[in-house]
């Protein structure tokens, strides 16, 4: 595994640093899926749909995702 640096705004950086390890790992999985070679020639909406399908197969349902997002807003 390799570490990279990406530019994000202050709020995103703060939220990531304060997030629980499991949330950070979920984001890492999403980023990894996004940049896999089989997604290279697809539109963003196609990639997002496939990521959602894979996430759901791994147990991250839309309801769980919404709960995570709702928790972050508090």
N, C-alpha and C positions, 0 to 999 in steps of 0.2 A: 504494500500500500504506500502511497505517496501523499504528502501534504501539499496543498495549493493555497493560494491567497486570492480572494475575489473582493472587488470593491462593492460595498453596500452602504446604504445610509446609516446614520448613527442609531436610529431606532431598531433597525434590523440587527445590527451588530450587538446591541445591548440585549435584545430579546434572545438571540442565539446564545450569548455567553451565560445568560441567566436560565436558559432552558435545561430541563432534566436531560441526563445522558441518553435516555431512550428517544427523546424527541430529536436530539442532535443526530443520533444514528439513523432515524427515519429520514431526515433531510439528506443525509449522506447517501442513502439508498436511492432516493428520488434523483439526486444529481447524477449518480452512477448510471441509473437507467436512462436518463436523458441523453447522456453522451455515449452510450453504447453504439458501436458501428451500425447495428441493424436499424437504428433510428436516423442515421445521417441523411438519408434522402427522403425523409418524410416531413410533412407539414407539422407545425407546432401542435395543431389540434389532434392530428393522428398520434403523435408522440404522447400527448397528455392522456388520450384515451387508452393507449396501451399501458402507460404507467399506472393509470387508475385500475385497469383490469388486473395487472400484476400485483398491485398493492392489495386489492380486494382478495385475490387468491391467497395472499400471505396474511390475511386477517384484518387488514385496514379497510373497514367498510366505510361508506360515505357518512354513516352516523357517527362512527368513532372519529373520523376526520373532523366532522363538524364540532364534536365535543372538544377535540384538541384546539381547534380554532377559537371556539368560544372561551376556553380556559385562557388563551393567550390575550384575549381582549380585556380581561379583568385586571 
